[in-house]
Each structure stands twice: as structure tokens, then as C-alpha cells.
Amino acid sequence: MVTSAHEASHRIFQDRPEILVPVFEALDLPFPEKAAVDVLTPDATELLPLERRVDSVLRVQPSDGDDFLLAIEAQGRHDADKETNWPYYVAYLQAKFRLPVLLLVVCKSRATAKWAVGPFSCGARGWTAQSTYPLVVGPDNVPMITEPTFWTSAWGVPVPERNGES
């Protein structure tokens, strides 16, 4: 339920943007001397359908009870859109499931892996509002598996038959 105290604590900045100066000073952040402040719609609802799909989402439930989500993305190349999509996925999943979220990005190339570690930050004027630091696996930290029997010996995963052989 929205209260008048709640509304007053943020609407005052809409009505009197000049008080942002002492607020920023209290945070040890400079506020621009000349700045236009426009009130925009606070509605975060998407008006048009916009598909945002994580490749895989897993709920991890450790025995200690500290459940978390693992969002997994397979990334084949540098994709500038992911720099905003990935933070969105993390924030959305945390809000939806009320659980901490880790983002794991699986890369085939070193260049993609180097880019994917981020961080991907959102902020202004020296202050960061949100940063996303993906966990990244790629050629530099996971060896290439060239021998199919590795899967069987390491994890007991059956090797698919090739040409009628097992």
C-alpha cells in the first residue's frame, strides 16, 4: 500500500529538483552545476511484447538451505545487447523468484570470454547503481575435451554411439 510518506520521499525531487544538490553532497558525489531535470514516467511495464529469454535457468537448492538461481547463457560472440540484457535477466529473476541470482556465461572463444566477464555497469557521474559480473567459462579456464571417453570416466555420462559402436 502506498503511503503519503512513501510518495513524499520521492516526489519532492520531482517538485524541487534543486534539493538533489545537497543530497548528492551528502553522498560525496558531485551534482552537475548546470543540469536539466525532467520527470519521466516511472512505469517499468513493457507496452509492446518484448521477448527476453535466458538460455537456461536453474534453481540450486544446497543442503544448507541457501537456495539460489543460476541463469546460464551460451555466448558465441560479442553481442553488445547482452551488456544490458544480462543485468535485466539477473534483476528480473531476483524480483520474480526472490532468490539470489548468479549468471554463468559459457563461451567457445577466448575473445568472447574475455568480453563476457564484464563488468556491465549502469550508473552516472562516478556512481554505479548496478553492476553485473558474470561467471564465465571458456577456453582459458575449461580444457577442450577431445576424447569422448572423458565423459564416461569423469562423470559416468554414456558416450553416444557412432557408426554402430558404443
QUIKAWO-V398947 format. One line per field, one symbol per residue. burial: + if it has 24 or more other ideal C-beta (glycine too) atoms within 12 Angstrom, else -. Layout:
burial->???
This chain:
burial->-------------------+----------+----------------------+--+----------++++++-+------++-+++++++++-------+++++++----++-++++-+-----------+-+++++----------------------------
